[in-house]
Amino acid sequence: MLGSHQLRNAATAVCAALCLRNKGWRLSDASIHAGLESAVLPGRTQLLTTKETERLGLPPHINIMLDGAHTKESARSLAETVKLLFPKGRLILVVAMASDKDHLGFARELISVNCLEAVFFTEISIAGDKSRTTSASYLKEVWMKASQEMGINVLDHRDAECNFSKGQSTHSGKAREVILAEKPLMAAVRVGSQNLNESEGNPSRVVLVTGSLHIVSVLLGYLPE
């Protein structure tokens, strides 16, 4: 599992196992080690394999990351992980969220990632109930506010297609610009992947689907059996 927060979680799990062993539980060092090695948490900084990416009809060299972060705190951990894994990468977000979340706090954390070039907002059912989702248009307004607070220029794309293949991140030292757009989930993932695929150079290219474990579940549901 990726991210410094997962290292803290692993350390907590080891401490818990040692405490149980001190109370008489039969837990060997080998068992603890094996447990750490086999631990998997789907939907948390989960990178699709090349085969999974291809099965979605996407360019195989695009990194598709799934993370169910939906709070300010989890967004902060996610932002730190992205910065650590892809320090000179190019990032596109696809975001859907439930209506009862701190949307602005979430946006403030992720808009701070310098390699962020575009955010696509979409809508999915939350626990089978579409009424619990936040509208894509409202999410876009929230991210506009967060961008303005941080002095980031916003390009509001209402057209069917977005083209940002030359990049909008701040590695050049120019003022940051972030594209904001609304699209259905898979259309957003495809357009984001296509634009990154057409870009010049060879940086790490990442499409990150986040905002809810439900959006992660929906995307994984598109993978053929």
N, CA, C and O of each residue as an XYZ file, in Angstrom:
900
protein
N       0.847     -1.192      0.000
C       0.000      0.000      0.000
C       0.882      1.241      0.000
O       1.924      1.276      0.655
N       0.461      2.241     -0.730
C       1.285      3.417     -0.967
C       0.959      4.542      0.009
O      -0.168      4.653      0.492
N       1.958      5.372      0.294
C       1.735      6.566      1.097
C       2.303      6.456      2.499
O       2.284      5.388      3.110
N       2.813      7.581      3.003
C       3.382      7.593      4.357
C       2.324      7.297      5.409
O       2.640      6.746      6.463
N       1.061      7.659      5.136
C      -0.008      7.366      6.087
C      -0.219      5.861      6.222
O      -0.615      5.382      7.284
N       0.045      5.109      5.140
C      -0.079      3.658      5.233
C       1.070      3.061      6.043
O       0.907      2.013      6.669
N       2.222      3.715      6.034
C       3.311      3.277      6.908
C       2.911      3.439      8.369
O       3.203      2.579      9.200
N       2.242      4.544      8.673
C       1.765      4.751     10.045
C       0.712      3.705     10.406
O       0.695      3.189     11.524
N      -0.158      3.401      9.460
C      -1.166      2.370      9.714
C      -0.512      1.011      9.951
O      -0.936      0.251     10.821
N       0.526      0.713      9.166
C       1.229     -0.557      9.330
C       1.913     -0.626     10.693
O       1.882     -1.665     11.354
N       2.528      0.476     11.111
C       3.182      0.514     12.421
C       2.165      0.304     13.536
O       2.445     -0.382     14.519
N       0.985      0.896     13.380
C      -0.077      0.715     14.373
C      -0.509     -0.743     14.441
O      -0.733     -1.281     15.525
N      -0.626     -1.384     13.274
C      -1.028     -2.788     13.235
C       0.018     -3.677     13.905
O      -0.329     -4.615     14.624
N       1.294     -3.382     13.670
C       2.364     -4.163     14.293
C       2.340     -3.988     15.809
O       2.487     -4.959     16.550
N       2.157     -2.761     16.266
C       2.079     -2.509     17.716
C       0.917     -3.267     18.339
O       1.044     -3.820     19.431
N      -0.219     -3.293     17.643
C      -1.381     -4.023     18.152
C      -1.082     -5.518     18.235
O      -1.451     -6.179     19.206
N      -0.408     -6.045     17.208
C      -0.065     -7.466     17.214
C       0.890     -7.794     18.360
O       0.741     -8.827     19.014
N       1.868     -6.922     18.609
C       2.822     -7.160     19.697
C       2.141     -7.084     21.057
O       2.479     -7.839     21.969
N       1.189     -6.178     21.191
C       0.440     -6.088     22.450
C      -0.356     -7.367     22.695
O      -0.410     -7.865     23.819
N      -0.969     -7.892     21.642
C      -1.716     -9.143     21.771
C      -0.785    -10.301     22.109
O      -1.139    -11.182     22.893
N       0.405    -10.295     21.515
C       1.367    -11.357     21.820
C       1.795    -11.284     23.278
O       1.965    -12.316     23.927
N       1.967    -10.092     23.791
C       2.330     -9.938     25.204
C       1.231    -10.424     26.141
O       1.485    -10.752     27.300
N       0.003    -10.467     25.620
C      -1.124    -10.955     26.423
C      -1.371    -12.447     26.226
O      -2.367    -12.988     26.707
N      -0.455    -13.110     25.514
C      -0.544    -14.557     25.387
C      -0.948    -15.076     24.022
O      -0.969    -16.289     23.811
N      -1.264    -14.203     23.102
C      -1.612    -14.661     21.758
C      -0.360    -15.230     21.078
O       0.745    -14.723     21.268
N      -0.548    -16.284     20.289
C       0.574    -16.912     19.594
C       0.729    -16.249     18.220
O       0.117    -16.671     17.239
N       1.542    -15.227     18.175
C       1.786    -14.475     16.942
C       3.289    -14.384     16.714
O       3.986    -13.661     17.426
N       3.778    -15.106     15.737
C       5.215    -15.103     15.455
C       5.596    -13.886     14.621
O       4.751    -13.259     13.983
N       6.890    -13.568     14.642
C       7.375    -12.479     13.791
C       7.095    -12.780     12.322
O       6.766    -11.880     11.549
N       7.226    -14.046     11.943
C       6.982    -14.439     10.553
C       5.527    -14.194     10.164
O       5.241    -13.779      9.041
N       4.610    -14.451     11.094
C       3.187    -14.233     10.806
C       2.889    -12.748     10.623
O       2.141    -12.358      9.727
N       3.481    -11.931     11.482
C       3.281    -10.481     11.368
C       3.848     -9.981     10.044
O       3.226     -9.173      9.354
N       5.034    -10.472      9.702
C       5.674    -10.071      8.444
C       4.818    -10.482      7.245
O       4.638     -9.709      6.304
N       4.295    -11.704      7.291
C       3.465    -12.194      6.187
C       2.182    -11.381      6.067
O       1.706    -11.109      4.965
N       1.630    -10.999      7.214
C       0.415    -10.188      7.190
C       0.637     -8.832      6.548
O      -0.196     -8.352      5.779
N       1.772     -8.218      6.871
C       2.094     -6.924      6.269
C       2.297     -7.048      4.760
O       1.852     -6.196      3.992
N       2.975     -8.119      4.346
C       3.257     -8.299      2.919
C       1.992     -8.537      2.103
O       1.908     -8.122      0.947
N       1.009     -9.204      2.705
C      -0.194     -9.575      1.953
C      -1.333     -8.573      2.110
O      -2.384     -8.731      1.488
N      -1.138     -7.549      2.930
C      -2.217     -6.585      3.178
C      -2.570     -5.824      1.902
O      -1.695     -5.307      1.207
N      -3.843     -5.768      1.615
C      -4.351     -5.052      0.441
C      -5.570     -4.251      0.867
O      -6.420     -4.751      1.604
N      -5.656     -3.013      0.406
C      -6.810     -2.171      0.701
C      -7.296     -1.556     -0.610
O      -6.835     -0.481     -0.996
N      -8.220     -2.225     -1.298
C      -8.697     -1.714     -2.590
C      -9.279     -0.309     -2.459
O      -9.943      0.018     -1.476
N      -9.015      0.506     -3.466
C      -9.585      1.849     -3.471
C      -8.824      2.859     -2.651
O      -9.302      3.975     -2.448
N      -7.647      2.491     -2.175
C      -6.790      3.427     -1.447
C      -5.448      3.490     -2.159
O      -4.663      2.544     -2.098
N      -5.184      4.597     -2.829
C      -3.992      4.753     -3.678
C      -3.747      3.486     -4.496
O      -2.625      2.988     -4.583
N      -4.816      2.985     -5.085
C      -4.751      1.771     -5.899
C      -4.402      2.135     -7.334
O      -5.125      2.890     -7.984
N      -3.298      1.600     -7.824
C      -2.889      1.802     -9.210
C      -3.356      0.616    -10.040
O      -3.042     -0.531     -9.723
N      -4.102      0.888    -11.097
C      -4.514     -0.191    -11.981
C      -3.296     -0.770    -12.685
O      -2.340     -0.055    -12.985
N      -3.340     -2.065    -12.941
C      -2.271     -2.694    -13.702
C      -2.374     -2.270    -15.170
O      -3.393     -1.731    -15.604
N      -1.307     -2.522    -15.919
C      -1.326     -2.195    -17.348
C      -2.458     -2.929    -18.056
O      -3.139     -2.356    -18.906
N      -2.658     -4.198    -17.705
C      -3.735     -4.972    -18.334
C      -5.103     -4.392    -18.000
O      -5.975     -4.318    -18.866
N      -5.295     -3.980    -16.749
C      -6.581     -3.385    -16.364
C      -6.820     -2.082    -17.109
O      -7.936     -1.805    -17.550
N      -5.770     -1.284    -17.247
C      -5.892     -0.022    -17.980
C      -6.275     -0.281    -19.432
O      -7.134      0.409    -19.982
N      -5.648     -1.262    -20.047
C      -5.965     -1.603    -21.433
C      -7.385     -2.142    -21.562
O      -8.055     -1.882    -22.561
N      -7.848     -2.888    -20.566
C      -9.208     -3.437    -20.609
C     -10.258     -2.337    -20.535
O     -11.397     -2.534    -20.958
N      -9.886     -1.193    -20.005
C     -10.786     -0.037    -19.996
C     -10.693      0.757    -21.293
O     -11.387      1.759    -21.468
N      -9.830      0.303    -22.201
C      -9.667      0.997    -23.472
C      -8.817      2.244    -23.374
O      -8.968      3.164    -24.179
N      -7.918      2.288    -22.391
C      -7.087      3.466    -22.150
C      -5.639      3.181    -22.525
O      -5.228      2.021    -22.547
N      -4.855      4.220    -22.819
C      -3.437      4.014    -23.139
C      -2.725      3.313    -21.981
O      -2.865      3.741    -20.835
N      -1.972      2.254    -22.247
C      -1.402      1.441    -21.168
C      -0.366      2.148    -20.312
O      -0.134      1.746    -19.172
N       0.269      3.207    -20.844
C       1.323      3.874    -20.076
C       0.776      5.010    -19.205
O       1.544      5.676    -18.511
N      -0.537      5.236    -19.234
C      -1.144      6.216    -18.333
C      -1.394      5.555    -16.980
O      -1.966      4.467    -16.917
N      -0.973      6.201    -15.907
C      -1.222      5.676    -14.563
C      -2.640      6.035    -14.137
O      -2.973      7.213    -14.009
N      -3.469      5.029    -13.918
C      -4.825      5.240    -13.416
C      -4.826      4.895    -11.932
O      -4.668      3.733    -11.557
N      -5.004      5.902    -11.098
C      -5.004      5.700     -9.652
C      -6.412      5.901     -9.106
O      -7.124      6.821     -9.509
N      -6.800      5.029     -8.185
C      -8.109      5.110     -7.549
C      -7.921      5.319     -6.057
O      -7.160      4.597     -5.412
N      -8.611      6.305     -5.513
C      -8.532      6.537     -4.068
C      -9.863      7.084     -3.570
O     -10.374      8.076     -4.090
N     -10.415      6.431     -2.564
C     -11.723      6.807     -2.041
C     -11.701      7.942     -1.042
O     -12.655      8.101     -0.279
N     -10.644      8.738     -1.021
C     -10.575      9.876     -0.094
C     -11.818     10.748     -0.234
O     -12.248     11.055     -1.345
N     -12.396     11.147      0.911
C     -13.607     11.980      0.863
C     -13.670     12.972      2.018
O     -14.706     13.594      2.252
N     -12.562     13.119      2.738
C     -12.477     14.105      3.816
C     -11.259     14.996      3.580
O     -10.395     14.686      2.759
N     -11.209     16.092      4.305
C     -10.057     16.989      4.199
C      -8.776     16.262      4.579
O      -7.748     16.419      3.922
N      -8.841     15.469      5.636
C      -7.651     14.785      6.123
C      -7.158     13.726      5.133
O      -5.960     13.623      4.869
N      -8.090     12.943      4.589
C      -7.673     11.916      3.632
C      -7.195     12.543      2.327
O      -6.312     11.998      1.665
N      -7.770     13.684      1.953
C      -7.299     14.394      0.761
C      -5.877     14.897      0.964
O      -5.073     14.886      0.032
N      -5.565     15.340      2.181
C      -4.204     15.806      2.476
C      -3.205     14.657      2.340
O      -2.132     14.825      1.759
N      -3.562     13.496      2.877
C      -2.685     12.329      2.749
C      -2.527     11.923      1.294
O      -1.436     11.551      0.861
N      -3.618     11.995      0.542
C      -3.559     11.650     -0.878
C      -2.663     12.620     -1.638
O      -1.866     12.202     -2.478
N      -2.789     13.904     -1.349
C      -1.950     14.909     -2.010
C      -0.475     14.656     -1.717
O       0.365     14.751     -2.612
N      -0.161     14.336     -0.472
C       1.227     14.055     -0.103
C       1.756     12.832     -0.843
O       2.912     12.803     -1.265
N       0.901     11.824     -0.996
C       1.311     10.608     -1.694
C       1.582     10.879     -3.164
O       2.567     10.390     -3.718
N       0.713     11.656     -3.798
C       0.906     11.994     -5.216
C       2.210     12.765     -5.407
O       2.968     12.493     -6.338
N       2.465     13.722     -4.525
C       3.700     14.506     -4.620
C       4.930     13.611     -4.454
O       5.956     13.828     -5.099
N       4.817     12.606     -3.585
C       5.933     11.697     -3.337
C       6.170     10.759     -4.518
O       7.311     10.537     -4.920
N       5.093     10.212     -5.069
C       5.217      9.219     -6.132
C       5.516      9.831     -7.496
O       6.243      9.252     -8.303
N       4.946     11.010     -7.742
C       5.066     11.628     -9.064
C       5.530     13.082     -8.928
O       4.783     13.998     -9.275
N       6.747     13.307     -8.431
C       7.199     14.683     -8.150
C       7.273     15.578     -9.381
O       7.151     16.797     -9.265
N       7.470     14.989    -10.557
C       7.526     15.776    -11.793
C       6.497     15.276    -12.798
O       6.687     15.374    -14.010
N       5.412     14.741    -12.269
C       4.399     14.169    -13.133
C       3.383     15.180    -13.618
O       3.521     16.382    -13.392
N       2.364     14.676    -14.284
C       1.244     15.488    -14.744
C      -0.014     14.801    -14.244
O      -0.180     13.593    -14.413
N      -0.898     15.572    -13.631
C      -2.032     14.998    -12.909
C      -3.356     15.556    -13.400
O      -3.509     16.761    -13.601
N      -4.313     14.652    -13.587
C      -5.698     15.016    -13.860
C      -6.574     14.301    -12.843
O      -6.405     13.106    -12.599
N      -7.507     15.030    -12.254
C      -8.434     14.455    -11.285
C      -9.798     14.227    -11.914
O     -10.241     14.993    -12.769
N     -10.456     13.160    -11.476
C     -11.869     12.920    -11.772
C     -12.553     12.767    -10.420
O     -12.237     11.849     -9.663
N     -13.492     13.663    -10.114
C     -14.026     13.777     -8.753
C     -15.545     13.642     -8.728
O     -16.252     14.262     -9.523
N     -16.029     12.824     -7.805
C     -17.448     12.775     -7.448
C     -17.521     12.641     -5.937
O     -16.696     11.950     -5.339
N     -18.504     13.295     -5.305
C     -18.583     13.279     -3.847
C     -20.027     13.204     -3.375
O     -20.956     13.604     -4.076
N     -20.187     12.682     -2.172
C     -21.494     12.690     -1.524
C     -21.815     14.102     -1.044
O     -20.928     14.948     -0.924
N     -23.081     14.339     -0.776
C     -23.537     15.698     -0.458
C     -23.185     16.138      0.956
O     -23.223     17.333      1.249
N     -22.840     15.200      1.845
C     -22.619     15.550      3.249
C     -21.139     15.718      3.597
O     -20.772     15.644      4.770
N     -20.296     15.939      2.607
C     -18.854     16.054      2.846
C     -18.399     17.514      2.861
O     -19.122     18.416      2.437
N     -17.181     17.717      3.363
C     -16.568     19.048      3.370
C     -15.920     19.278      2.009
O     -14.720     19.062      1.839
N     -16.715     19.714      1.054
C     -16.236     19.828     -0.320
C     -15.111     20.856     -0.459
O     -14.144     20.628     -1.187
N     -15.237     21.969      0.228
C     -14.226     23.015      0.115
C     -12.915     22.579      0.754
O     -11.847     22.792      0.181
N     -12.987     21.973      1.930
C     -11.778     21.486      2.584
C     -11.063     20.449      1.734
O      -9.835     20.445      1.648
N     -11.831     19.576      1.111
C     -11.286     18.560      0.216
C     -10.582     19.210     -0.970
O      -9.466     18.834     -1.329
N     -11.251     20.192     -1.571
C     -10.689     20.870     -2.746
C      -9.401     21.605     -2.403
O      -8.443     21.566     -3.175
N      -9.367     22.267     -1.266
C      -8.182     23.034     -0.883
C      -6.941     22.152     -0.799
O      -5.847     22.577     -1.170
N      -7.108     20.936     -0.317
C      -5.954     20.048     -0.174
C      -5.419     19.599     -1.530
O      -4.207     19.598     -1.743
N      -6.295     19.220     -2.439
C      -5.840     18.661     -3.707
C      -5.455     19.719     -4.732
O      -4.619     19.468     -5.599
N      -6.058     20.897     -4.637
C      -5.691     21.960     -5.581
C      -4.259     22.424     -5.331
O      -3.659     23.087     -6.177
N      -3.715     22.072     -4.170
C      -2.352     22.488     -3.819
C      -1.279     21.681     -4.543
O      -0.107     22.057     -4.525
N      -1.663     20.581     -5.178
C      -0.686     19.753     -5.890
C      -0.263     20.477     -7.168
O      -1.078     20.679     -8.069
N       0.994     20.860     -7.244
C       1.462     21.718     -8.340
C       1.326     21.096     -9.722
O       1.167     21.817    -10.707
N       1.385     19.770     -9.811
C       1.325     19.139    -11.131
C      -0.111     18.946    -11.615
O      -0.328     18.365    -12.678
N      -1.087     19.422    -10.856
C      -2.490     19.290    -11.253
C      -2.794     20.197    -12.438
O      -2.535     21.400    -12.392
N      -3.343     19.616    -13.492
C      -3.648     20.371    -14.701
C      -5.139     20.517    -14.959
O      -5.571     21.515    -15.536
N      -5.930     19.537    -14.540
C      -7.364     19.592    -14.833
C      -8.136     18.774    -13.819
O      -7.627     17.800    -13.264
N      -9.382     19.187    -13.586
C     -10.294     18.448    -12.714
C     -11.604     18.266    -13.462
O     -12.226     19.235    -13.896
N     -12.014     17.017    -13.606
C     -13.316     16.703    -14.193
C     -14.276     16.328    -13.069
O     -13.958     15.487    -12.228
N     -15.429     16.942    -13.057
C     -16.435     16.665    -12.033
C     -17.534     15.806    -12.640
O     -17.997     16.053    -13.753
N     -17.937     14.798    -11.888
C     -18.944     13.876    -12.380
C     -19.903     13.519    -11.255
O     -19.723     13.964    -10.121
N     -20.908     12.729    -11.555
C     -21.915     12.340    -10.569
C     -22.132     10.833    -10.641
O     -22.211     10.250    -11.722
N     -22.227     10.216     -9.459
C     -22.511      8.777     -9.382
C     -23.501      8.553     -8.234
O     -23.644      9.406     -7.358
N     -24.169      7.423     -8.245
C     -25.080      7.097     -7.154
C     -24.280      6.778     -5.897
O     -23.259      6.093     -5.958
N     -24.744      7.275     -4.770
C     -24.119      6.994     -3.479
C     -24.974      5.963     -2.764
O     -26.105      6.250     -2.370
N     -24.427      4.747     -2.596
C     -25.176      3.649     -1.984
C     -26.507      3.434     -2.699
O     -27.532      3.174     -2.069
N     -26.470      3.547     -4.021
C     -27.658      3.316     -4.822
C     -28.639      4.458     -4.863
O     -29.722      4.322     -5.432
N     -28.284      5.591     -4.268
C     -29.204      6.729     -4.184
C     -28.567      7.943     -4.852
O     -27.625      8.525     -4.316
N     -29.081      8.327     -6.023
C     -28.522      9.463     -6.762
C     -28.750     10.782     -6.022
O     -28.019     11.747     -6.243
N     -29.764     10.832     -5.138
C     -30.056     12.082     -4.432
C     -28.969     12.447     -3.431
O     -28.904     13.597     -2.995
N     -28.115     11.499     -3.056
C     -27.058     11.767     -2.077
C     -25.773     12.278     -2.719
O     -24.832     12.644     -2.015
N     -25.726     12.306     -4.041
C     -24.522     12.792     -4.706
C     -24.546     14.309     -4.816
O     -25.613     14.922     -4.837
N     -23.375     14.903     -4.886
C     -23.253     16.346     -5.100
C     -23.213     16.612     -6.600
O     -22.526     15.905     -7.337
N     -23.935     17.612     -7.049
C     -23.960     17.904     -8.480
C     -22.574     18.317     -8.961
O     -21.810     18.949     -8.231
N     -22.268     17.952    -10.193
C     -20.977     18.309    -10.775
C     -20.814     19.820    -10.862
O     -19.715     20.342    -10.682
N     -21.900     20.514    -11.136
C     -21.823     21.975    -11.257
C     -21.486     22.622     -9.918
O     -20.735     23.597     -9.873
N     -22.034     22.088     -8.828
C     -21.725     22.646     -7.506
C     -20.268     22.370     -7.136
O     -19.582     23.246     -6.609
N     -19.799     21.157     -7.413
C     -18.398     20.848     -7.130
C     -17.471     21.787     -7.887
O     -16.451     22.227     -7.356
N     -17.827     22.089     -9.123
C     -16.986     22.991     -9.913
C     -16.943     24.376     -9.280
O     -15.887     25.008     -9.251
N     -18.074     24.855     -8.773
C     -18.105     26.155     -8.101
C     -17.207     26.152     -6.868
O     -16.496     27.122     -6.607
N     -17.245     25.060     -6.115
C     -16.422     24.952     -4.910
C     -14.936     24.985     -5.268
O     -14.152     25.667     -4.607
N     -14.557     24.263     -6.295
C     -13.146     24.240     -6.699
C     -12.715     25.578     -7.270
O     -11.554     25.963     -7.127
N     -13.623     26.289     -7.912
C     -13.300     27.646     -8.363
C     -12.960     28.530     -7.172
O     -12.006     29.307     -7.218
N     -13.745     28.408     -6.102
C     -13.497     29.199     -4.899
C     -12.147     28.839     -4.289
O     -11.375     29.724     -3.920
N     -11.859     27.535     -4.183
C     -10.583     27.100     -3.618
C      -9.416     27.599     -4.470
O      -8.381     28.001     -3.939
N      -9.586     27.573     -5.785
C      -8.532     28.048     -6.692
C      -8.279     29.534     -6.511
O      -7.132     29.978     -6.468
N      -9.363     30.304     -6.406
C      -9.233     31.750     -6.219
C      -8.525     32.073     -4.915
O      -7.713     32.997     -4.860
N      -8.828     31.318     -3.860
C      -8.177     31.534     -2.567
C      -6.658     31.373     -2.665
O      -5.909     32.046     -1.957
N      -6.212     30.478     -3.549
C      -4.788     30.175     -3.661
C      -4.134     30.872     -4.846
O      -2.981     30.592     -5.173
N      -4.862     31.777     -5.487
C      -4.288     32.529     -6.595
C      -4.035     31.711     -7.837
O      -3.125     32.012     -8.610
N      -4.838     30.673     -8.038
C      -4.688     29.802     -9.201
C      -5.724     30.186    -10.253
O      -6.911     30.294     -9.947
N      -5.283     30.390    -11.476
C      -6.202     30.720    -12.559
C      -7.028     29.501    -12.947
O      -6.527     28.377    -12.973
N      -8.295     29.738    -13.246
C      -9.214     28.663    -13.611
C      -9.658     28.834    -15.053
O     -10.032     29.929    -15.472
N      -9.614     27.745    -15.806
C     -10.155     27.712    -17.156
C     -11.407     26.844    -17.114
O     -11.317     25.626    -16.957
N     -12.561     27.463    -17.254
C     -13.840     26.760    -17.156
C     -14.232     26.255    -18.542
O     -14.669     27.028    -19.395
N     -14.072     24.966    -18.754
C     -14.374     24.385    -20.065
C     -15.787     23.829    -20.069
O     -16.098     22.899    -19.325
N     -16.634     24.395    -20.903
C     -18.001     23.913    -21.050
C     -18.183     23.129    -22.349
O     -19.239     22.543    -22.588
N     -17.152     23.124    -23.179
C     -17.250     22.420    -24.449
C     -17.159     20.912    -24.236
O     -16.773     20.441    -23.166
N     -17.513     20.186    -25.250
C     -17.509     18.724    -25.159
C     -16.100     18.175    -25.009
O     -15.892     17.152    -24.357
N     -15.133     18.858    -25.614
C     -13.759     18.367    -25.568
C     -12.844     19.411    -24.941
O     -13.049     20.615    -25.090
N     -11.836     18.919    -24.239
C     -10.825     19.797    -23.654
C      -9.479     19.430    -24.267
O      -9.195     18.252    -24.482
N      -8.667     20.410    -24.544
C      -7.342     20.145    -25.083
C      -6.330     20.930    -24.263
O      -6.285     22.159    -24.316
N      -5.523     20.207    -23.509
C      -4.512     20.859    -22.686
C      -3.207     20.085    -22.789
O      -2.476     19.940    -21.809
N      -2.928     19.591    -23.987
C      -1.782     18.710    -24.174
C      -0.447     19.395    -23.927
O       0.553     18.718    -23.688
N      -0.409     20.698    -23.977
C       0.863     21.386    -23.729
C       1.134     21.569    -22.246
O       2.224     21.987    -21.856
N       0.130     21.250    -21.405
C       0.347     21.297    -19.963
C       0.057     22.650    -19.371
O       0.225     23.685    -20.015
N      -0.394     22.621    -18.099
C      -0.730     23.862    -17.422
C      -0.063     23.948    -16.053
O      -0.370     24.867    -15.293
N       0.823     23.041    -15.715
C       1.385     23.027    -14.375
C       2.502     24.054    -14.241
O       2.868     24.721    -15.208
N       3.036     24.169    -13.026
C       3.939     25.281    -12.728
C       5.416     24.941    -12.823
O       6.241     25.698    -12.311
N       5.780     23.852    -13.446
C       7.205     23.557    -13.539
C       7.928     24.625    -14.355
O       9.143     24.778    -14.223
N       7.213     25.359    -15.187
C       7.837     26.393    -16.008
C       8.005     27.706    -15.265
O       8.691     28.606    -15.750
N       7.384     27.832    -14.082
C       7.474     29.065    -13.315
C       6.370     30.050    -13.625
O       6.270     31.084    -12.964
N       5.534     29.762    -14.613
C       4.434     30.652    -14.948
C       3.299     30.475    -13.946
O       3.274     29.509    -13.183
N       2.356     31.426    -13.959
C       1.202     31.320    -13.072
C       0.429     30.051    -13.389
O       0.253     29.690    -14.553
N      -0.023     29.392    -12.357
C      -0.744     28.136    -12.551
C      -2.103     28.364    -13.181
O      -2.780     29.356    -12.910
N      -2.485     27.424    -14.026
C      -3.826     27.388    -14.587
C      -4.350     25.968    -14.455
O      -3.646     25.009    -14.771
N      -5.573     25.833    -13.993
C      -6.192     24.523    -13.855
C      -7.509     24.521    -14.614
O      -8.338     25.414    -14.439
N      -7.696     23.518    -15.453
C      -8.939     23.369    -16.198
C      -9.979     22.695    -15.317
O      -9.682     21.704    -14.650
N     -11.191     23.226    -15.311
C     -12.316     22.620    -14.603
C     -13.404     22.307    -15.619
O     -13.755     23.161    -16.433
N     -13.939     21.093    -15.581
C     -14.950     20.688    -16.554
C     -15.871     19.641    -15.942
O     -15.527     18.999    -14.949
N     -17.037     19.478    -16.540
C     -18.014     18.477    -16.109
C     -18.152     17.416    -17.193
O     -18.277     17.731    -18.376
N     -18.129     16.146    -16.770
C     -18.276     15.048    -17.725
C     -18.768     13.794    -17.007
O     -18.571     13.656    -15.800
N     -19.407     12.876    -17.741
C     -19.679     11.552    -17.182
C     -18.367     10.859    -16.817
O     -17.314     11.190    -17.361
N     -18.434      9.906    -15.903
C     -17.228      9.301    -15.340
C     -16.261      8.781    -16.401
O     -15.128      9.255    -16.480
N     -16.683      7.821    -17.213
C     -15.750      7.212    -18.155
C     -15.325      8.188    -19.244
O     -14.201      8.106    -19.739
N     -16.203      9.104    -19.622
C     -15.813     10.126    -20.599
C     -14.695     10.991    -20.031
O     -13.759     11.350    -20.746
N     -14.790     11.326    -18.746
C     -13.748     12.130    -18.099
C     -12.423     11.384    -18.066
O     -11.375     11.956    -18.366
N     -12.471     10.108    -17.700
C     -11.246      9.311    -17.639
C     -10.622      9.188    -19.026
O      -9.404      9.284    -19.171
N     -11.449      8.978    -20.039
C     -10.925      8.818    -21.403
C     -10.338     10.119    -21.944
O      -9.252     10.117    -22.524
N     -11.054     11.233    -21.755
C     -10.548     12.515    -22.253
C      -9.256     12.894    -21.536
O      -8.304     13.358    -22.164
N      -9.230     12.696    -20.221
C      -8.013     12.995    -19.472
C      -6.841     12.153    -19.934
O      -5.736     12.665    -20.114
N      -7.077     10.858    -20.127
C      -6.016      9.961    -20.584
C      -5.551     10.332    -21.983
O      -4.353     10.324    -22.268
N      -6.495     10.656    -22.850
C      -6.151     11.013    -24.228
C      -5.272     12.256    -24.277
O      -4.280     12.291    -25.005
N      -5.633     13.274    -23.504
C      -4.845     14.502    -23.504
C      -3.447     14.280    -22.941
O      -2.474     14.824    -23.463
N      -3.341     13.492    -21.888
C      -2.023     13.185    -21.345
C      -1.218     12.364    -22.340
O      -0.008     12.550    -22.469
N      -1.882     11.462    -23.040
C      -1.213     10.598    -24.004
C      -0.631     11.394    -25.167
O       0.389     11.010    -25.739
N      -1.287     12.512    -25.518
C      -0.844     13.322    -26.651
C       0.199     14.366    -26.260
O       0.708     15.081    -27.123
N       0.519     14.460    -24.984
C       1.434     15.501    -24.525
C       2.870     15.186    -24.911
O       3.225     14.038    -25.179
N       3.680     16.225    -24.932
C       5.083     16.087    -25.281
C       5.891     15.672    -24.058
O       5.450     15.836    -22.920
N       7.076     15.135    -24.308
C       7.933     14.725    -23.206
C       7.492     13.386    -22.643
O       6.584     12.746    -23.172
N       8.143     12.969    -21.565
C       7.834     11.663    -21.001
C       7.745     11.708    -19.479
O       8.389     10.899    -18.811
N       6.962     12.635    -18.907
C       6.791     12.643    -17.459
C       5.786     11.568    -17.049
O       5.097     11.001    -17.897
N       5.705     11.293    -15.760
C       4.661     10.399    -15.273
C       3.309     11.059    -15.498
O       3.134     12.238    -15.191
N       2.364     10.313    -16.027
C       1.049     10.857    -16.366
C      -0.001     10.106    -15.564
O      -0.099      8.882    -15.642
N      -0.778     10.847    -14.798
C      -1.671     10.226    -13.826
C      -3.087     10.765    -13.962
O      -3.307     11.976    -13.980
N      -4.039      9.850    -14.059
C      -5.452     10.193    -13.917
C      -5.904      9.606    -12.587
O      -5.888      8.390    -12.398
N      -6.305     10.470    -11.677
C      -6.672     10.060    -10.321
C      -8.174     10.205    -10.124
O      -8.718     11.305    -10.216
N      -8.838      9.092     -9.853
C     -10.283      9.065     -9.612
C     -10.497      9.052     -8.105
O     -10.019      8.147     -7.422
N     -11.212     10.049     -7.575
C     -11.291     10.194     -6.127
C     -12.556     10.931     -5.697
O     -13.366     11.338     -6.529
N     -12.710     11.095     -4.382
C     -13.841     11.819     -3.819
C     -14.831     10.945     -3.080
O     -15.622     11.431     -2.272
N     -14.784      9.637     -3.362
C     -15.723      8.712     -2.733
C     -15.311      7.287     -3.075
O     -14.804      7.027     -4.166
N     -15.530      6.364     -2.142
C     -15.314      4.955     -2.460
C     -16.334      4.468     -3.478
O     -16.106      3.475     -4.169
N     -17.454      5.166     -3.570
C     -18.489      4.765     -4.529
C     -18.029      5.004     -5.964
O     -18.308      4.185     -6.839
N     -17.334      6.104     -6.223
C     -16.848      6.347     -7.583
C     -15.773      5.324     -7.948
O     -15.676      4.908     -9.103
N     -14.969      4.921     -6.966
C     -13.983      3.870     -7.196
C     -14.684      2.571     -7.574
O     -14.280      1.889     -8.516
N     -15.738      2.235     -6.832
C     -16.487      1.011     -7.101
C     -17.111      1.025     -8.489
O     -17.097      0.018     -9.197
N     -17.659      2.177     -8.872
C     -18.282      2.283    -10.198
C     -17.244      2.073    -11.293
O     -17.497      1.347    -12.255
N     -16.077      2.703    -11.154
C     -15.061      2.549    -12.190
C     -14.575      1.108    -12.268
O     -14.416      0.569    -13.363
N     -14.339      0.479    -11.123
C     -13.902     -0.916    -11.136
C     -14.955     -1.813    -11.773
O     -14.631     -2.854    -12.345
N     -16.217     -1.405    -11.673
C     -17.293     -2.175    -12.284
C     -17.245     -2.178    -13.797
O     -17.867     -3.029    -14.432
N     -16.515     -1.239    -14.391
C     -16.363     -1.202    -15.846
C     -15.327     -2.204    -16.345
O     -15.241     -2.456    -17.547
N     -14.541     -2.777    -15.436
C     -13.558     -3.767    -15.853
C     -14.270     -5.057    -16.233
O     -15.062     -5.568    -15.441
N     -14.015     -5.599    -17.421
C     -14.639     -6.866    -17.817
C     -14.227     -7.983    -16.868
O     -13.130     -7.974    -16.309
N     -15.123     -8.935    -16.701
C     -14.816    -10.090    -15.841
C     -13.664    -10.897    -16.447
O     -13.251    -11.907    -15.879
